[in-house]
């Protein structure tokens, strides 16, 4: 179970972002096609960034006991995709929330 810690934490964070997005209709539930295109294009840039960093020995995998041993490429763990999804999707949801005003979020007064 310890090996799943990081992946489960990332999935928990993603579910929280998705819940806020669903409630406020911020990104995906506002415009599915544009959100998918935006997030995927940003993820491609970050994947290329990671692969370049791995190639030049800037990024490496230290075989943490908290991560799965599944590698998509040398030194590119599967959890990296979940992390990249978060850092691409969350700013988009935050931007849309600020753009629309905070009154759409569940923790603010109406």
SEROBA-13558 format. One record per atom (N, C-alpha, C, CB): residue in three letters; residue number from 0; x, y, z negated. Coordinates in steps of 0.1 Angstrom, whole numbers, plus 2048, in hexadecimal, padded with zeros to 3 digits. Each point is the difference from the previous one (the first is absolute). Glycine has a CB too. Example, Ala and Ser with C-alpha at 12.3 -4.5 7.8 and 13.67 -1.06 7.14 Angstrom:
% SEROBA-13558
    r    k   px   py   pz
  ALA    0  884  7C7  7B2
  ALA    0  7F7  80C  800
  ALA    0  809  80C  800
  ALA    0  7ED  7F4  7F4
  SER    1  80F  817  813
  SER    1  809  80B  800
  SER    1  7F8  80B  7F8
  SER    1  80C  7FA  816
This chain:
% SEROBA-13558
    r    k   px   py   pz
  UNK    0  808  7F4  800
  UNK    0  7F8  80C  800
  UNK    0  809  80D  800
  UNK    0  7EE  7F3  7F4
  UNK    1  81D  80C  806
  UNK    1  809  80B  7FF
  UNK    1  804  805  80E
  UNK    1  809  7F8  7EA
  UNK    2  7F9  7FF  81F
  UNK    2  804  804  80E
  UNK    2  7F6  808  807
  UNK    2  80D  7EB  801
  UNK    3  7E6  814  7FB
  UNK    3  7F5  807  806
  UNK    3  7FE  80E  7FA
  UNK    3  7F5  7EA  805
  UNK    4  813  81A  7F1
  UNK    4  7FD  80C  7F9
  UNK    4  800  80C  809
  UNK    4  80B  7F6  7EC
  UNK    5  7FF  80C  81C
  UNK    5  801  80C  808
  UNK    5  7F5  800  80B
  UNK    5  819  801  7FC
  UNK    6  7E5  7F4  80A
  UNK    6  7F5  7FF  80A
  UNK    6  7F3  803  7FA
  UNK    6  80D  7EF  80D
  UNK    7  7F0  80B  7E8
  UNK    7  7F3  803  7F9
  UNK    7  7FF  80E  7FC
  UNK    7  7FF  7E9  7F8
  UNK    8  80B  81D  803
  UNK    8  800  80E  7FD
  UNK    8  7FD  809  80C
  UNK    8  810  7FC  7ED
  UNK    9  7F6  801  81E
  UNK    9  7FE  807  80C
  UNK    9  7F1  7FE  805
  UNK    9  819  7FE  806
  UNK   10  7E2  7F6  7F9
  UNK   10  7F2  7FE  804
  UNK   10  7F7  807  7F7
  UNK   10  807  7E9  809
  UNK   11  7FC  818  7EA
  UNK   11  7F7  807  7F7
  UNK   11  800  80F  803
  UNK   11  806  7EF  7EE
  UNK   12  806  816  816
  UNK   12  800  80F  804
  UNK   12  7F9  802  80D
  UNK   12  816  802  7F5
  UNK   13  7EB  7F5  814
  UNK   13  7F9  801  80D
  UNK   13  7F1  800  7FD
  UNK   13  813  7F5  80D
  UNK   14  7E8  802  7EB
  UNK   14  7F2  7FF  7FD
  UNK   14  7FB  80D  7F9
  UNK   14  802  7E7  7FE
  UNK   15  806  81F  7FA
  UNK   15  7FC  80D  7FA
  UNK   15  7FE  80B  80A
  UNK   15  80C  7F9  7EB
  UNK   16  7FE  807  81E
  UNK   16  7FF  80A  80B
  UNK   16  7F4  7FE  809
  UNK   16  819  802  7FF
  UNK   17  7E5  7F1  804
  UNK   17  7F4  7FD  809
  UNK   17  7F3  803  7F9
  UNK   17  80D  7EE  80A
  UNK   18  7F2  810  7E9
  UNK   18  7F4  803  7F8
  UNK   18  7FE  810  800
  UNK   18  804  7EB  7F2
  UNK   19  806  81C  80C
  UNK   19  7FF  80F  800
  UNK   19  7FC  805  80E
  UNK   19  810  802  7EE
  UNK   20  7F6  7F7  81C
  UNK   20  7FD  804  80E
  UNK   20  7F1  7FD  803
  UNK   20  818  7FC  807
  UNK   21  7E4  7F8  7F5
  UNK   21  7F2  7FC  803
  UNK   21  7F6  809  7F9
  UNK   21  808  7E8  802
  UNK   22  7FB  81B  7F1
  UNK   22  7F7  809  7F8
  UNK   22  7FF  80E  806
  UNK   22  805  7F3  7EC
  UNK   23  806  813  818
  UNK   23  800  80D  805
  UNK   23  800  801  80F
  UNK   23  80D  806  7ED
  UNK   24  7F2  7EF  81A
  UNK   24  800  800  80F
  UNK   24  80C  809  805
  UNK   24  7E6  7FB  801
  UNK   25  826  802  7FA
  UNK   25  80B  809  803
  UNK   25  807  7FD  80D
  UNK   25  803  802  7E7
  UNK   26  801  7F2  81B
  UNK   26  808  7FD  80C
  UNK   26  7FA  7F4  808
  UNK   26  815  808  7F4
  UNK   27  7ED  7EC  808
  UNK   27  7FB  7F4  807
  UNK   27  7F1  801  802
  UNK   27  813  7F3  7F7
  UNK   28  7E6  810  7FE
  UNK   28  7F1  800  801
  UNK   28  7FB  80D  806
  UNK   28  7FF  7F1  7EC
  UNK   29  809  818  817
  UNK   29  7FD  80C  807
  UNK   29  801  7FE  80F
  UNK   29  807  80E  7EC
  UNK   30  805  7ED  818
  UNK   30  803  7FE  80E
  UNK   30  80A  7F4  801
  UNK   30  7FD  819  806
  UNK   31  7FD  7DB  7FC
  UNK   31  808  7F3  800
  UNK   31  80B  800  80A
  UNK   31  7EC  7F5  7F8
  UNK   32  810  80E  815
  UNK   32  80A  7FF  80B
  UNK   32  80C  809  7FE
  UNK   32  7ED  7FA  80F
  UNK   33  810  813  7ED
  UNK   33  80B  80A  7FE
  UNK   33  809  7FC  7F4
  UNK   33  7F1  812  80B
  UNK   34  809  7E9  7EB
  UNK   34  807  7FC  7F4
  UNK   34  809  7F4  803
  UNK   34  7EE  809  7F1
  UNK   35  80D  7ED  816
  UNK   35  808  7F5  803
  UNK   35  80C  804  809
  UNK   35  7EC  7F1  7FE
  UNK   36  811  817  80C
  UNK   36  80B  805  809
  UNK   36  80A  808  7F9
  UNK   36  7EF  800  812
  UNK   37  80D  809  7E5
  UNK   37  809  808  7F8
  UNK   37  809  7F8  7F7
  UNK   37  7F0  812  801
  UNK   38  80A  7E5  7F8
  UNK   38  807  7F8  7F6
  UNK   38  80A  7F6  807
  UNK   38  7ED  802  7F0
  UNK   39  80E  7F7  81B
  UNK   39  809  7F7  807
  UNK   39  80B  807  807
  UNK   39  7ED  7F1  803
  UNK   40  811  81B  803
  UNK   40  80B  807  806
  UNK   40  80A  804  7F6
  UNK   40  7F1  808  812
  UNK   41  80B  7FD  7E2
  UNK   41  809  804  7F6
  UNK   41  808  7F4  7FA
  UNK   41  7F1  813  7FA
  UNK   42  808  7E1  805
  UNK   42  807  7F4  7FB
  UNK   42  80A  7FC  80A
  UNK   42  7EB  7F9  7F4
  UNK   43  813  808  819
  UNK   43  80A  7FC  80A
  UNK   43  80C  809  7FE
  UNK   43  7EE  7F9  811
  UNK   44  811  813  7ED
  UNK   44  80B  809  7FE
  UNK   44  808  7FC  7F3
  UNK   44  7F4  813  80B
  UNK   45  805  7EA  7EB
  UNK   45  807  7FB  7F3
  UNK   45  806  7F2  802
  UNK   45  7F0  80E  7F3
  UNK   46  80A  7E9  814
  UNK   46  806  7F3  803
  UNK   46  80D  802  807
  UNK   46  7E9  7F5  800
  UNK   47  817  813  80B
  UNK   47  80C  803  807
  UNK   47  80B  806  7F7
  UNK   47  7F2  803  815
  UNK   48  809  806  7E3
  UNK   48  80A  806  7F6
  UNK   48  806  7F5  7F7
  UNK   48  7F2  816  800
  UNK   49  805  7E1  7FB
  UNK   49  805  7F6  7F7
  UNK   49  80A  7F7  808
  UNK   49  7EB  800  7F3
  UNK   50  811  7FC  819
  UNK   50  809  7F7  808
  UNK   50  80E  807  803
  UNK   50  7EB  7F5  80A
  UNK   51  815  818  7F8
  UNK   51  80C  807  802
  UNK   51  808  800  7F3
  UNK   51  7F6  80E  812
  UNK   52  803  7F4  7E3
  UNK   52  807  800  7F3
  UNK   52  806  7F3  7FD
  UNK   52  7F1  812  7F8
  UNK   53  808  7E3  80B
  UNK   53  805  7F3  7FE
  UNK   53  80C  7FD  809
  UNK   53  7E9  7F8  7F9
  UNK   54  816  80C  813
  UNK   54  80B  7FE  80A
  UNK   54  80D  807  7FB
  UNK   54  7EF  7FE  813
  UNK   55  810  80E  7E8
  UNK   55  80B  807  7FB
  UNK   55  804  7FD  7F1
  UNK   55  7FA  812  811
  UNK   56  800  7E4  7EA
  UNK   56  802  7FC  7F2
  UNK   56  7FD  80A  7F5
  UNK   56  812  7F2  809
  UNK   57  7E4  816  7FA
  UNK   57  7FB  80A  7F7
  UNK   57  7F6  7FA  7F7
  UNK   57  805  813  810
  UNK   58  7F2  7E5  7F6
  UNK   58  7F6  7F9  7F9
  UNK   58  803  7F1  7FF
  UNK   58  7EE  811  807
  UNK   59  80F  7E9  7EE
  UNK   59  803  7F1  7FF
  UNK   59  7F6  7FA  7F6
  UNK   59  819  803  806
  UNK   60  7E6  7F0  7FB
  UNK   60  7F7  7F9  7F6
  UNK   60  808  7FA  7F5
  UNK   60  7F0  7FB  813
  UNK   61  80D  808  7E1
  UNK   61  808  7FB  7F5
  UNK   61  7FA  7F3  7F9
  UNK   61  807  818  7FC
  UNK   62  7EF  7E2  80B
  UNK   62  7FA  7F4  7FB
  UNK   62  7FA  801  7F2
  UNK   62  810  7F3  80F
  UNK   63  7E8  817  7EF
  UNK   63  7FA  803  7F3
  UNK   63  7F7  7F4  7FC
  UNK   63  801  819  804
  UNK   64  7FE  7E4  7EF
  UNK   64  7F7  7F6  7FC
  UNK   64  7F1  804  801
  UNK   64  812  7F8  7F0
  UNK   65  7EC  814  812
  UNK   65  7F2  805  801
  UNK   65  7FA  801  80E
  UNK   65  805  80D  7EC
  UNK   66  803  7EF  81E
  UNK   66  7FC  800  80E
  UNK   66  7FF  7F2  806
  UNK   66  80A  818  802
  UNK   67  7EE  7E7  808
  UNK   67  7FF  7F3  807
  UNK   67  80D  7FF  808
  UNK   67  7E7  801  801
  UNK   68  81C  7F3  803
  UNK   68  80C  7FD  808
  UNK   68  7FE  800  80F
  UNK   68  809  7F3  7ED
  UNK   69  7EB  813  817
  UNK   69  7FD  7FF  80E
  UNK   69  806  80D  807
  UNK   69  7EA  7F3  7FB
  UNK   70  81E  80A  80F
  UNK   70  807  80B  807
  UNK   70  7FA  800  80E
  UNK   70  815  7FE  7F2
  UNK   71  7E7  80E  813
  UNK   71  7FC  802  80E
  UNK   71  80C  801  809
  UNK   71  7EB  80B  7F8
  UNK   72  820  7FA  803
  UNK   72  80D  801  807
  UNK   72  80A  800  7F4
  UNK   72  7F7  80E  815
  UNK   73  816  7F0  7EF
  UNK   73  80A  801  7F5
  UNK   73  7FF  80D  7F8
  UNK   73  80F  7F1  80E
  UNK   74  7F0  80D  7E5
  UNK   74  7FE  80B  7F6
  UNK   74  7F4  808  802
  UNK   74  818  801  7FF
  UNK   75  7DE  7FA  807
  UNK   75  7F3  807  802
  UNK   75  7F5  7F7  7FA
  UNK   75  808  80C  816
  UNK   76  7F5  7F6  7DD
  UNK   76  7F6  7F7  7FA
  UNK   76  7F1  804  804
  UNK   76  810  7FE  7ED
  UNK   77  7E8  7F8  812
  UNK   77  7F2  802  804
  UNK   77  7F9  80C  7F8
  UNK   77  7FF  7E7  807
  UNK   78  805  81A  7ED
  UNK   78  7FA  80B  7F8
  UNK   78  803  80E  805
  UNK   78  803  7F1  7EC
  UNK   79  807  810  81C
  UNK   79  804  80D  806
  UNK   79  7F4  805  809
  UNK   79  818  7FA  7FF
  UNK   80  7E1  7FE  807
  UNK   80  7F5  804  809
  UNK   80  7F5  806  7F7
  UNK   80  805  7EE  811
  UNK   81  7F8  80B  7E3
  UNK   81  7F6  806  7F7
  UNK   81  804  80D  7FB
  UNK   81  7FA  7E9  7F9
  UNK   82  813  819  803
  UNK   82  805  80D  7FB
  UNK   82  7FF  80A  80B
  UNK   82  810  7F4  7F1
  UNK   83  7F4  809  81B
  UNK   83  7FF  809  80B
  UNK   83  7F2  804  803
  UNK   83  814  7F7  80A
  UNK   84  7E2  800  7F5
  UNK   84  7F2  803  801
  UNK   84  7FC  80B  7F6
  UNK   84  7FC  7E9  809
  UNK   85  808  815  7EB
  UNK   85  7FD  809  7F5
  UNK   85  805  80E  803
  UNK   85  800  7EE  7F0
  UNK   86  80D  813  814
  UNK   86  806  80D  802
  UNK   86  7FB  807  80D
  UNK   86  814  7F8  7F3
  UNK   87  7E5  801  815
  UNK   87  7FB  806  80C
  UNK   87  7F1  803  7FE
  UNK   87  810  7F3  80E
  UNK   88  7E9  805  7EB
  UNK   88  7F1  801  7FE
  UNK   88  7FD  80A  7F5
  UNK   88  7FD  7E9  809
  UNK   89  80A  816  7EC
  UNK   89  7FC  809  7F5
  UNK   89  801  80F  803
  UNK   89  808  7EE  7F1
  UNK   90  803  817  816
  UNK   90  801  80E  803
  UNK   90  7F4  804  809
  UNK   90  819  7FF  7FD
  UNK   91  7E3  7F8  80C
  UNK   91  7F5  804  809
  UNK   91  7F3  801  7F8
  UNK   91  80B  7F4  813
  UNK   92  7F3  803  7E4
  UNK   92  7F4  801  7F7
  UNK   92  800  80C  7F7
  UNK   92  7FE  7E7  800
  UNK   93  80E  81C  7FB
  UNK   93  802  80C  7F7
  UNK   93  7FD  80D  809
  UNK   93  811  7F4  7F1
  UNK   94  7F5  80D  81B
  UNK   94  7FE  80B  808
  UNK   94  7F1  802  803
  UNK   94  817  7FC  80A
  UNK   95  7E2  7F9  7FA
  UNK   95  7F2  802  803
  UNK   95  7F8  804  7F3
  UNK   95  803  7EF  813
  UNK   96  801  80C  7E2
  UNK   96  7F9  804  7F4
  UNK   96  802  80E  7FC
  UNK   96  803  7E9  7F8
  UNK   97  809  81C  80A
  UNK   97  803  80F  7FE
  UNK   97  7F9  808  80A
  UNK   97  816  7FA  7F6
  UNK   98  7EA  801  817
  UNK   98  7F9  808  80B
  UNK   98  7F1  801  7FD
  UNK   98  812  7F8  810
  UNK   99  7E8  7FD  7EC
  UNK   99  7F2  801  7FD
  UNK   99  7FC  806  7F3
  UNK   99  7FE  7EB  80E
  UNK  100  80B  815  7E9
  UNK  100  7FD  805  7F2
  UNK  100  800  7F5  7F7
  UNK  100  7F3  814  809
  UNK  101  810  7EE  7EA
  UNK  101  801  7F6  7F6
  UNK  101  7F2  7FB  7FC
  UNK  101  815  80A  7F8
  UNK  102  7E0  7FD  80B
  UNK  102  7F3  7FC  7FB
  UNK  102  7FC  7F2  805
  UNK  102  7FA  818  7FE
  UNK  103  80C  7E2  80C
  UNK  103  7FD  7F3  806
  UNK  103  806  7F5  7F8
  UNK  103  7FE  80B  816
  UNK  104  80B  7F7  7E1
  UNK  104  807  7F6  7F9
  UNK  104  7F8  7FC  7F3
  UNK  104  816  808  80A
  UNK  105  7EB  7EB  7F2
  UNK  105  7F7  7FB  7F6
  UNK  105  804  806  7F2
  UNK  105  7FD  7EC  80D
  UNK  106  80F  819  7F1
  UNK  106  804  804  7F2
  UNK  106  7FE  80F  7FF
  UNK  106  810  7ED  7FF
  UNK  107  7EA  81A  80A
  UNK  107  7FD  80E  7FE
  UNK  107  7F1  803  7FE
  UNK  107  814  805  80F
  UNK  108  7E9  806  7EA
  UNK  108  7F2  803  7FE
  UNK  108  7FA  805  80C
  UNK  108  805  806  7E9
  UNK  109  7EE  7F7  818
  UNK  109  7F9  804  80C
  UNK  109  7F9  80E  7FE
  UNK  109  7FC  7E8  806
